[in-house]
Amino acid sequence: MKRLILCILIGTTGFTLSACKEDLTPFNKVPDFVMGEIEQTGYDGITDDLLTAGLGASGLAGAAPSFDDPVNPTSAELRRLAIYNNYRALVDIRVPGPVRTTWKPILPRDWMEH
């Protein structure tokens, strides 16, 4: 019991003394290697969501999104194309797709009757 009280006392003392530290540096100081202004972008979740960049299932299954100005694409257009390409690289969206036709289970018709 004395050992438990001693551990609690040491922990409380350490926590209290660490709270007394006066460090006047800002908590979220921007590192020196960051140049320029920091931009913040909001997504509404309906027209431009985080998962599909507003393309939806039909947009991801269709052709790649194009740029309004191919020479100077916006950051939103580049983001949409990156999400499209990454999604297409990971997910096979063809119907029925090679996984369903090649790796379908080979079971007898009456396998559930046993």
MMTF fields as JSON, N, C-alpha, C and O atoms, coordinates in Angstrom:
{
  "mmtfVersion": "1.0.0",
  "mmtfProducer": "UNKNOWN",
  "numBonds": 455,
  "numAtoms": 456,
  "numGroups": 114,
  "numChains": 1,
  "numModels": 1,
  "chainsPerModel": [1],
  "groupsPerChain": [114],
  "chainIdList": ["A"],
  "bondAtomList": [4, 2, 8, 6, 12, 10, 16, 14, 20, 18, 24, 22, 28, 26, 32, 30, 36, 34, 40, 38, 44, 42, 48, 46, 52, 50, 56, 54, 60, 58, 64, 62, 68, 66, 72, 70, 76, 74, 80, 78, 84, 82, 88, 86, 92, 90, 96, 94, 100, 98, 104, 102, 108, 106, 112, 110, 116, 114, 120, 118, 124, 122, 128, 126, 132, 130, 136, 134, 140, 138, 144, 142, 148, 146, 152, 150, 156, 154, 160, 158, 164, 162, 168, 166, 172, 170, 176, 174, 180, 178, 184, 182, 188, 186, 192, 190, 196, 194, 200, 198, 204, 202, 208, 206, 212, 210, 216, 214, 220, 218, 224, 222, 228, 226, 232, 230, 236, 234, 240, 238, 244, 242, 248, 246, 252, 250, 256, 254, 260, 258, 264, 262, 268, 266, 272, 270, 276, 274, 280, 278, 284, 282, 288, 286, 292, 290, 296, 294, 300, 298, 304, 302, 308, 306, 312, 310, 316, 314, 320, 318, 324, 322, 328, 326, 332, 330, 336, 334, 340, 338, 344, 342, 348, 346, 352, 350, 356, 354, 360, 358, 364, 362, 368, 366, 372, 370, 376, 374, 380, 378, 384, 382, 388, 386, 392, 390, 396, 394, 400, 398, 404, 402, 408, 406, 412, 410, 416, 414, 420, 418, 424, 422, 428, 426, 432, 430, 436, 434, 440, 438, 444, 442, 448, 446, 452, 450],
  "bondOrderList": [1, 1, 1, 1, 1, 1, 1, 1, 1, 1, 1, 1, 1, 1, 1, 1, 1, 1, 1, 1, 1, 1, 1, 1, 1, 1, 1, 1, 1, 1, 1, 1, 1, 1, 1, 1, 1, 1, 1, 1, 1, 1, 1, 1, 1, 1, 1, 1, 1, 1, 1, 1, 1, 1, 1, 1, 1, 1, 1, 1, 1, 1, 1, 1, 1, 1, 1, 1, 1, 1, 1, 1, 1, 1, 1, 1, 1, 1, 1, 1, 1, 1, 1, 1, 1, 1, 1, 1, 1, 1, 1, 1, 1, 1, 1, 1, 1, 1, 1, 1, 1, 1, 1, 1, 1, 1, 1, 1, 1, 1, 1, 1, 1],
  "groupList": [{"groupName": "MET", "atomNameList": ["N", "CA", "C", "O"], "elementList": ["N", "C", "C", "O"], "formalChargeList": [0, 0, 0, 0], "bondAtomList": [1, 0, 2, 1, 3, 2], "bondOrderList": [1, 1, 2], "singleLetterCode": "M", "chemCompType": "L-PEPTIDE LINKING"}, {"groupName": "LYS", "atomNameList": ["N", "CA", "C", "O"], "elementList": ["N", "C", "C", "O"], "formalChargeList": [0, 0, 0, 0], "bondAtomList": [1, 0, 2, 1, 3, 2], "bondOrderList": [1, 1, 2], "singleLetterCode": "K", "chemCompType": "L-PEPTIDE LINKING"}, {"groupName": "ARG", "atomNameList": ["N", "CA", "C", "O"], "elementList": ["N", "C", "C", "O"], "formalChargeList": [0, 0, 0, 0], "bondAtomList": [1, 0, 2, 1, 3, 2], "bondOrderList": [1, 1, 2], "singleLetterCode": "R", "chemCompType": "L-PEPTIDE LINKING"}, {"groupName": "LEU", "atomNameList": ["N", "CA", "C", "O"], "elementList": ["N", "C", "C", "O"], "formalChargeList": [0, 0, 0, 0], "bondAtomList": [1, 0, 2, 1, 3, 2], "bondOrderList": [1, 1, 2], "singleLetterCode": "L", "chemCompType": "L-PEPTIDE LINKING"}, {"groupName": "ILE", "atomNameList": ["N", "CA", "C", "O"], "elementList": ["N", "C", "C", "O"], "formalChargeList": [0, 0, 0, 0], "bondAtomList": [1, 0, 2, 1, 3, 2], "bondOrderList": [1, 1, 2], "singleLetterCode": "I", "chemCompType": "L-PEPTIDE LINKING"}, {"groupName": "CYS", "atomNameList": ["N", "CA", "C", "O"], "elementList": ["N", "C", "C", "O"], "formalChargeList": [0, 0, 0, 0], "bondAtomList": [1, 0, 2, 1, 3, 2], "bondOrderList": [1, 1, 2], "singleLetterCode": "C", "chemCompType": "L-PEPTIDE LINKING"}, {"groupName": "GLY", "atomNameList": ["N", "CA", "C", "O"], "elementList": ["N", "C", "C", "O"], "formalChargeList": [0, 0, 0, 0], "bondAtomList": [1, 0, 2, 1, 3, 2], "bondOrderList": [1, 1, 2], "singleLetterCode": "G", "chemCompType": "PEPTIDE LINKING"}, {"groupName": "THR", "atomNameList": ["N", "CA", "C", "O"], "elementList": ["N", "C", "C", "O"], "formalChargeList": [0, 0, 0, 0], "bondAtomList": [1, 0, 2, 1, 3, 2], "bondOrderList": [1, 1, 2], "singleLetterCode": "T", "chemCompType": "L-PEPTIDE LINKING"}, {"groupName": "PHE", "atomNameList": ["N", "CA", "C", "O"], "elementList": ["N", "C", "C", "O"], "formalChargeList": [0, 0, 0, 0], "bondAtomList": [1, 0, 2, 1, 3, 2], "bondOrderList": [1, 1, 2], "singleLetterCode": "F", "chemCompType": "L-PEPTIDE LINKING"}, {"groupName": "SER", "atomNameList": ["N", "CA", "C", "O"], "elementList": ["N", "C", "C", "O"], "formalChargeList": [0, 0, 0, 0], "bondAtomList": [1, 0, 2, 1, 3, 2], "bondOrderList": [1, 1, 2], "singleLetterCode": "S", "chemCompType": "L-PEPTIDE LINKING"}, {"groupName": "ALA", "atomNameList": ["N", "CA", "C", "O"], "elementList": ["N", "C", "C", "O"], "formalChargeList": [0, 0, 0, 0], "bondAtomList": [1, 0, 2, 1, 3, 2], "bondOrderList": [1, 1, 2], "singleLetterCode": "A", "chemCompType": "L-PEPTIDE LINKING"}, {"groupName": "GLU", "atomNameList": ["N", "CA", "C", "O"], "elementList": ["N", "C", "C", "O"], "formalChargeList": [0, 0, 0, 0], "bondAtomList": [1, 0, 2, 1, 3, 2], "bondOrderList": [1, 1, 2], "singleLetterCode": "E", "chemCompType": "L-PEPTIDE LINKING"}, {"groupName": "ASP", "atomNameList": ["N", "CA", "C", "O"], "elementList": ["N", "C", "C", "O"], "formalChargeList": [0, 0, 0, 0], "bondAtomList": [1, 0, 2, 1, 3, 2], "bondOrderList": [1, 1, 2], "singleLetterCode": "D", "chemCompType": "L-PEPTIDE LINKING"}, {"groupName": "PRO", "atomNameList": ["N", "CA", "C", "O"], "elementList": ["N", "C", "C", "O"], "formalChargeList": [0, 0, 0, 0], "bondAtomList": [1, 0, 2, 1, 3, 2], "bondOrderList": [1, 1, 2], "singleLetterCode": "P", "chemCompType": "L-PEPTIDE LINKING"}, {"groupName": "ASN", "atomNameList": ["N", "CA", "C", "O"], "elementList": ["N", "C", "C", "O"], "formalChargeList": [0, 0, 0, 0], "bondAtomList": [1, 0, 2, 1, 3, 2], "bondOrderList": [1, 1, 2], "singleLetterCode": "N", "chemCompType": "L-PEPTIDE LINKING"}, {"groupName": "VAL", "atomNameList": ["N", "CA", "C", "O"], "elementList": ["N", "C", "C", "O"], "formalChargeList": [0, 0, 0, 0], "bondAtomList": [1, 0, 2, 1, 3, 2], "bondOrderList": [1, 1, 2], "singleLetterCode": "V", "chemCompType": "L-PEPTIDE LINKING"}, {"groupName": "GLN", "atomNameList": ["N", "CA", "C", "O"], "elementList": ["N", "C", "C", "O"], "formalChargeList": [0, 0, 0, 0], "bondAtomList": [1, 0, 2, 1, 3, 2], "bondOrderList": [1, 1, 2], "singleLetterCode": "Q", "chemCompType": "L-PEPTIDE LINKING"}, {"groupName": "TYR", "atomNameList": ["N", "CA", "C", "O"], "elementList": ["N", "C", "C", "O"], "formalChargeList": [0, 0, 0, 0], "bondAtomList": [1, 0, 2, 1, 3, 2], "bondOrderList": [1, 1, 2], "singleLetterCode": "Y", "chemCompType": "L-PEPTIDE LINKING"}, {"groupName": "TRP", "atomNameList": ["N", "CA", "C", "O"], "elementList": ["N", "C", "C", "O"], "formalChargeList": [0, 0, 0, 0], "bondAtomList": [1, 0, 2, 1, 3, 2], "bondOrderList": [1, 1, 2], "singleLetterCode": "W", "chemCompType": "L-PEPTIDE LINKING"}, {"groupName": "HIS", "atomNameList": ["N", "CA", "C", "O"], "elementList": ["N", "C", "C", "O"], "formalChargeList": [0, 0, 0, 0], "bondAtomList": [1, 0, 2, 1, 3, 2], "bondOrderList": [1, 1, 2], "singleLetterCode": "H", "chemCompType": "L-PEPTIDE LINKING"}],
  "groupTypeList": [0, 1, 2, 3, 4, 3, 5, 4, 3, 4, 6, 7, 7, 6, 8, 7, 3, 9, 10, 5, 1, 11, 12, 3, 7, 13, 8, 14, 1, 15, 13, 12, 8, 15, 0, 6, 11, 4, 11, 16, 7, 6, 17, 12, 6, 4, 7, 12, 12, 3, 3, 7, 10, 6, 3, 6, 10, 9, 6, 3, 10, 6, 10, 10, 13, 9, 8, 12, 12, 13, 15, 14, 13, 7, 9, 10, 11, 3, 2, 2, 3, 10, 4, 17, 14, 14, 17, 2, 10, 3, 15, 12, 4, 2, 15, 13, 6, 13, 15, 2, 7, 7, 18, 1, 13, 4, 3, 13, 2, 12, 18, 0, 11, 19],
  "groupIdList": [1, 2, 3, 4, 5, 6, 7, 8, 9, 10, 11, 12, 13, 14, 15, 16, 17, 18, 19, 20, 21, 22, 23, 24, 25, 26, 27, 28, 29, 30, 31, 32, 33, 34, 35, 36, 37, 38, 39, 40, 41, 42, 43, 44, 45, 46, 47, 48, 49, 50, 51, 52, 53, 54, 55, 56, 57, 58, 59, 60, 61, 62, 63, 64, 65, 66, 67, 68, 69, 70, 71, 72, 73, 74, 75, 76, 77, 78, 79, 80, 81, 82, 83, 84, 85, 86, 87, 88, 89, 90, 91, 92, 93, 94, 95, 96, 97, 98, 99, 100, 101, 102, 103, 104, 105, 106, 107, 108, 109, 110, 111, 112, 113, 114],
  "secStructList": [7, 2, 2, 2, 2, 2, 2, 2, 2, 2, 2, 2, 2, 2, 2, 2, 2, 2, 2, 6, 7, 7, 7, 7, 1, 7, 6, 6, 7, 7, 7, 6, 6, 7, 7, 1, 7, 7, 7, 7, 7, 7, 7, 7, 1, 1, 1, 1, 7, 6, 6, 6, 6, 6, 7, 2, 2, 2, 2, 2, 2, 1, 1, 7, 7, 7, 7, 1, 1, 6, 6, 1, 7, 7, 2, 2, 2, 2, 2, 2, 2, 2, 2, 2, 2, 2, 2, 2, 2, 2, 7, 7, 7, 7, 1, 1, 7, 2, 2, 2, 2, 2, 1, 7, 7, 7, 7, 7, 6, 6, 4, 4, 4, 7],
  "xCoordList": [0.82, 0.0, 0.87, 0.567, 1.977, 2.865, 3.531, 3.752, 3.844, 4.481, 3.526, 3.963, 2.251, 1.25, 1.111, 1.052, 1.058, 0.942, 2.19, 2.09, 3.355, 4.602, 4.622, 5.037, 4.185, 4.136, 3.16, 3.458, 2.009, 1.034, 1.598, 1.413, 2.276, 2.863, 3.953, 4.017, 4.798, 5.862, 5.257, 5.7, 4.266, 3.616, 2.916, 3.009, 2.219, 1.524, 2.517, 2.284, 3.604, 4.625, 5.248, 5.43, 5.568, 6.15, 5.191, 5.597, 3.923, 2.923, 2.741, 2.624, 2.716, 2.545, 3.736, 3.554, 4.953, 6.132, 6.25, 6.745, 5.803, 5.873, 4.862, 5.071, 3.773, 2.78, 3.279, 2.763, 4.248, 4.768, 5.797, 6.24, 6.177, 7.191, 6.652, 5.544, 7.423, 7.011, 7.77, 8.917, 7.124, 7.704, 6.895, 5.712, 7.504, 6.773, 6.754, 6.242, 7.295, 7.246, 5.817, 5.143, 5.357, 3.997, 3.87, 4.815, 2.699, 2.465, 2.518, 3.117, 1.912, 1.866, 2.704, 2.186, 3.958, 4.854, 5.142, 5.44, 5.05, 5.321, 6.825, 7.607, 7.249, 8.682, 9.312, 8.622, 10.609, 11.325, 11.348, 11.463, 11.241, 11.323, 10.025, 10.007, 8.932, 7.667, 7.689, 7.831, 7.547, 7.568, 6.168, 5.413, 5.824, 4.542, 3.415, 3.626, 2.221, 1.029, 0.517, 0.676, -0.086, -0.691, -2.153, -2.879, -2.587, -3.966, -4.79, -4.286, -6.046, -6.977, -8.138, -8.706, -8.493, -9.573, -10.644, -10.348, -11.881, -13.009, -13.767, -13.882, -14.279, -15.054, -16.425, -16.532, -17.469, -18.826, -19.35, -20.324, -18.74, -19.161, -20.277, -20.673, -20.794, -21.872, -21.381, -21.387, -20.959, -20.489, -19.004, -18.53, -18.268, -16.823, -16.427, -15.975, -16.601, -16.315, -14.864, -14.156, -14.425, -13.042, -12.743, -11.598, -13.723, -13.485, -13.424, -12.524, -14.36, -14.425, -14.176, -14.245, -13.892, -13.649, -14.833, -14.661, -16.026, -17.225, -17.557, -18.54, -16.769, -17.035, -18.16, -18.944, -18.251, -19.252, -18.882, -17.84, -19.731, -19.446, -19.452, -18.605, -20.389, -20.443, -19.261, -18.761, -18.806, -17.648, -16.367, -15.499, -16.234, -15.051, -15.051, -13.99, -16.24, -16.335, -16.173, -15.898, -16.341, -16.275, -14.861, -13.869, -14.814, -13.527, -12.884, -13.548, -11.589, -10.84, -11.348, -11.69, -11.403, -11.851, -10.862, -9.651, -11.392, -10.526, -10.356, -11.065, -9.402, -9.122, -9.815, -9.947, -10.257, -10.817, -9.734, -9.956, -8.567, -7.41, -6.262, -5.608, -6.001, -4.985, -3.584, -2.773, -3.281, -1.953, -1.8, -0.718, -2.875, -2.849, -3.965, -4.952, -3.846, -4.914, -4.925, -3.885, -6.114, -6.242, -5.888, -5.791, -5.698, -5.373, -6.543, -6.33, -7.768, -8.937, -9.005, -9.347, -8.685, -8.691, -7.586, -7.796, -6.412, -5.324, -5.684, -5.385, -6.324, -6.763, -7.783, -7.705, -8.739, -9.773, -9.152, -9.542, -8.187, -7.53, -6.692, -6.65, -6.024, -5.221, -6.111, -5.77, -7.242, -8.164, -8.723, -8.839, -9.068, -9.571, -8.54, -8.873, -7.293, -6.249, -5.921, -5.736, -5.845, -5.555, -6.689, -6.444, -7.919, -9.055, -9.069, -9.289, -8.832, -8.843, -7.681, -7.79, -6.582, -5.437, -5.713, -5.162, -6.555, -6.802, -8.061, -8.104, -9.071, -10.374, -10.712, -10.647, -11.069, -11.511, -13.003, -13.789, -13.397, -14.796, -15.536, -16.715, -14.852, -15.527, -16.623, -16.532, -17.651, -18.751, -18.666, -18.631, -18.629, -18.614, -17.245, -17.136, -16.196, -14.862, -14.187, -14.862, -12.857, -12.141, -12.204, -12.105, -12.363, -12.407, -13.652, -13.595, -14.775, -16.021, -16.059, -16.681, -15.405, -15.465, -14.355, -14.57, -13.18, -12.054, -12.06, -11.771, -12.381, -12.251, -13.585, -13.693, -14.594, -15.859, -15.701, -14.893, -16.451, -16.279, -16.666, -17.654, -15.86, -16.133, -16.712, -15.98, -18.002, -18.703, -19.803, -20.38, -20.088, -21.195, -22.516, -22.623, -23.509, -24.792, -25.455, -26.153, -25.248, -25.917, -25.006, -25.164, -24.071, -23.101, -23.764, -23.239, -24.883, -25.538, -26.419, -26.831, -26.704, -27.568, -26.858, -27.516, -25.555, -24.803, -24.657, -24.052],
  "yCoordList": [-1.187, 0.0, 1.259, 2.243, 1.205, 2.358, 2.588, 3.729, 1.506, 1.618, 2.286, 3.11, 1.95, 2.549, 4.042, 4.846, 4.405, 5.825, 6.581, 7.709, 5.979, 6.616, 6.823, 7.885, 5.839, 5.971, 7.069, 7.854, 7.129, 8.174, 9.548, 10.496, 9.665, 10.936, 11.387, 12.566, 10.476, 10.818, 11.226, 12.198, 10.497, 10.827, 12.165, 12.946, 12.442, 13.725, 14.872, 15.925, 14.69, 15.734, 16.023, 17.184, 14.995, 15.182, 15.883, 16.753, 15.512, 16.143, 17.612, 18.464, 17.905, 19.282, 20.145, 21.275, 19.631, 20.407, 20.63, 21.672, 19.669, 19.859, 20.896, 21.533, 21.082, 22.089, 23.495, 24.466, 23.628, 24.938, 25.475, 26.614, 24.705, 25.126, 26.29, 26.221, 27.337, 28.492, 28.485, 28.925, 27.987, 27.959, 28.926, 28.689, 29.991, 31.027, 30.831, 31.689, 29.727, 29.478, 29.08, 28.382, 29.518, 29.156, 27.642, 26.968, 27.142, 25.701, 25.19, 24.146, 25.899, 25.482, 26.405, 27.013, 26.519, 27.371, 26.712, 25.52, 27.499, 26.994, 26.769, 27.66, 25.594, 25.332, 26.313, 26.885, 26.5, 27.453, 27.052, 27.916, 25.748, 25.313, 25.524, 25.348, 25.9, 26.149, 27.569, 28.535, 27.684, 28.99, 29.344, 28.462, 30.604, 31.065, 30.899, 30.562, 31.147, 31.062, 29.618, 28.84, 29.284, 27.963, 28.069, 28.919, 27.204, 27.219, 26.174, 25.113, 26.484, 25.549, 25.353, 26.323, 24.096, 23.778, 22.992, 22.052, 23.382, 22.671, 21.868, 22.29, 20.726, 19.866, 19.667, 19.348, 19.855, 19.794, 18.378, 18.179, 17.394, 16.009, 15.593, 14.427, 16.513, 16.18, 16.34, 15.383, 17.54, 17.77, 17.485, 17.236, 17.514, 17.249, 16.542, 17.175, 15.232, 14.473, 14.015, 14.13, 13.497, 13.074, 11.749, 11.507, 10.901, 9.569, 9.555, 8.941, 10.216, 10.146, 11.485, 11.562, 12.532, 13.88, 14.374, 15.117, 13.967, 14.415, 13.619, 13.926, 12.603, 11.808, 10.809, 10.556, 10.243, 9.223, 7.907, 7.804, 6.907, 5.582, 5.604, 4.967, 6.324, 6.37, 7.141, 6.787, 8.189, 8.939, 8.146, 8.258, 7.342, 6.497, 5.365, 4.881, 4.942, 3.868, 4.385, 3.605, 5.693, 6.264, 6.661, 6.177, 7.559, 8.041, 8.974, 9.509, 9.155, 10.026, 11.451, 11.912, 12.155, 13.547, 14.419, 14.206, 15.393, 16.261, 17.609, 17.931, 18.377, 19.698, 20.755, 20.596, 21.834, 22.948, 23.622, 23.972, 23.801, 24.37, 23.366, 23.345, 22.534, 21.482, 21.998, 21.269, 23.217, 23.765, 24.207, 24.09, 24.709, 25.199, 24.56, 25.232, 23.281, 22.661, 23.221, 23.583, 23.282, 23.76, 22.636, 21.476, 22.983, 21.959, 21.002, 19.816, 21.496, 20.618, 19.615, 18.453, 20.046, 19.134, 18.093, 16.928, 18.499, 17.536, 16.536, 15.348, 17.012, 16.121, 15.114, 13.927, 15.589, 14.706, 13.64, 12.475, 14.022, 13.048, 12.065, 10.882, 12.524, 11.628, 10.612, 9.43, 11.056, 10.12, 9.128, 7.939, 9.605, 8.716, 7.636, 6.451, 8.04, 7.083, 6.116, 4.926, 6.595, 5.705, 4.718, 3.55, 5.172, 4.276, 3.206, 2.028, 3.624, 2.667, 1.678, 0.55, 2.087, 1.186, 0.103, -0.995, 0.409, -0.532, -1.372, -2.518, -0.828, -1.488, -1.8, -0.928, -3.035, -3.431, -3.171, -3.822, -2.237, -1.842, -2.462, -2.18, -3.301, -3.924, -4.86, -5.434, -5.007, -5.913, -7.09, -6.837, -8.322, -8.794, -8.772, -9.021, -8.484, -8.405, -9.764, -10.79, -9.783, -11.06, -11.832, -13.059, -11.17, -11.879, -12.736, -13.869, -12.216, -12.975, -14.132, -15.159, -13.977, -15.046, -16.073, -17.26, -15.645, -16.554, -17.295, -18.491, -16.603, -17.182, -17.52, -17.521, -17.805, -18.192, -19.567, -20.379, -19.821, -21.093, -22.287, -22.256, -23.324, -24.551, -25.551, -26.314, -25.529, -26.388, -27.148, -26.642, -28.338, -29.052, -28.34, -27.608, -28.561, -27.885, -28.25, -27.423, -29.45, -29.88, -29.791, -30.569, -28.86, -28.801, -28.411, -28.745, -27.726, -27.324, -28.447, -28.379, -29.453, -30.512, -31.498, -32.303, -31.461, -32.428, -31.974, -32.67],
  "zCoordList": [0.0, 0.0, 0.0, -0.676, 0.786, 0.844, -0.515, -0.922, -1.204, -2.513, -3.513, -4.316, -3.478, -4.359, -4.084, -5.015, -2.824, -2.453, -2.893, -3.377, -2.732, -3.147, -4.66, -5.124, -5.437, -6.897, -7.313, -8.213, -6.673, -6.983, -6.645, -7.408, -5.523, -5.106, -6.084, -6.431, -6.525, -7.477, -8.823, -9.435, -9.272, -10.546, -10.499, -11.446, -9.414, -9.27, -9.206, -9.801, -8.505, -8.389, -9.754, -10.12, -10.489, -11.823, -12.763, -13.534, -12.704, -13.554, -13.191, -14.073, -11.907, -11.449, -11.844, -12.297, -11.68, -12.027, -13.531, -13.96, -14.337, -15.785, -16.248, -17.281, -15.513, -15.87, -15.546, -16.1, -14.684, -14.301, -15.285, -15.143, -16.252, -17.216, -18.04, -18.571, -18.141, -18.931, -20.249, -20.323, -21.27, -22.599, -23.451, -23.697, -23.894, -24.599, -26.109, -26.827, -26.609, -28.044, -28.429, -27.67, -29.596, -30.008, -30.208, -30.617, -29.912, -29.974, -31.423, -31.683, -32.347, -33.749, -34.61, -35.546, -34.321, -35.089, -36.435, -36.504, -37.494, -38.834, -38.971, -38.641, -39.453, -39.624, -40.613, -41.456, -40.502, -41.342, -42.814, -43.683, -43.11, -44.503, -45.277, -46.495, -44.594, -45.269, -45.818, -45.068, -47.127, -47.779, -48.264, -48.672, -48.225, -48.751, -47.744, -46.579, -48.238, -47.4, -47.324, -48.265, -46.215, -46.038, -46.427, -45.912, -47.339, -47.81, -47.078, -46.709, -46.875, -46.256, -47.215, -47.717, -47.472, -48.393, -47.665, -46.927, -47.874, -47.262, -48.302, -49.452, -47.909, -48.791, -48.167, -46.983, -48.956, -48.406, -48.229, -47.504, -48.862, -48.691, -49.626, -49.626, -50.422, -51.359, -52.789, -53.563, -53.137, -54.505, -54.648, -55.756, -53.559, -53.61, -52.315, -51.36, -52.299, -51.081, -51.062, -52.062, -49.923, -49.761, -50.446, -50.828, -50.608, -51.16, -52.688, -53.26, -53.349, -54.806, -55.483, -56.71, -54.739, -55.281, -56.093, -57.059, -55.71, -56.399, -57.642, -58.317, -57.966, -59.169, -58.955, -59.871, -57.771, -57.509, -58.175, -58.822, -58.017, -58.57, -60.089, -60.717, -60.692, -62.152, -62.728, -63.795, -62.042, -62.511, -62.41, -63.275, -61.362, -61.223, -62.238, -62.634, -62.661, -63.649, -65.072, -65.984, -65.273, -66.612, -67.011, -66.467, -67.98, -68.487, -67.47, -66.582, -67.62, -66.707, -66.802, -67.891, -65.683, -65.722, -66.49, -66.433, -67.2, -68.006, -67.304, -66.351, -67.801, -67.254, -68.103, -69.317, -67.463, -68.219, -69.046, -70.205, -68.449, -69.141, -68.991, -67.948, -70.004, -69.861, -69.569, -68.998, -69.94, -69.698, -68.237, -67.661, -67.649, -66.261, -65.447, -65.147, -65.077, -64.281, -62.858, -62.308, -62.281, -60.903, -59.943, -60.341, -58.691, -57.693, -57.492, -57.239, -57.6, -57.464, -58.61, -58.391, -59.83, -60.981, -60.861, -61.198, -60.386, -60.175, -59.083, -59.203, -58.022, -56.94, -57.458, -57.142, -58.252, -58.8, -59.7, -59.629, -60.547, -61.418, -60.614, -60.952, -59.558, -58.722, -58.013, -57.953, -57.478, -56.812, -57.827, -57.531, -59.015, -60.066, -60.41, -60.442, -60.668, -61.047, -59.924, -60.177, -58.691, -57.559, -57.331, -57.029, -57.472, -57.292, -58.376, -58.096, -59.612, -60.721, -60.629, -61.111, -60.02, -59.865, -58.823, -58.904, -57.857, -56.76, -56.939, -56.492, -57.577, -57.644, -59.096, -59.962, -59.347, -60.684, -60.77, -60.08, -61.6, -61.66, -62.837, -63.051, -63.594, -64.735, -64.252, -63.167, -65.061, -64.732, -65.671, -66.875, -65.278, -63.91, -63.269, -62.068, -64.019, -63.429, -63.403, -63.317, -63.477, -63.527, -62.216, -62.23, -61.109, -59.83, -59.753, -59.274, -60.217, -60.137, -61.129, -60.858, -62.265, -63.259, -63.073, -63.323, -62.643, -62.518, -61.178, -61.129, -60.116, -58.785, -58.146, -56.92, -58.939, -58.329, -57.68, -58.13, -56.652, -55.947, -56.826, -57.56, -56.723, -57.463, -56.456, -55.826, -56.324, -55.373, -56.102, -57.065, -55.654, -56.273, -55.967, -54.983, -56.812, -56.644, -55.312, -54.727, -54.84, -53.615, -52.376, -51.436, -52.376, -51.268, -49.949, -48.887, -49.984, -48.739, -48.173, -47.016, -48.956, -48.497, -47.589, -46.93, -47.535, -46.722, -45.324, -44.509]
}
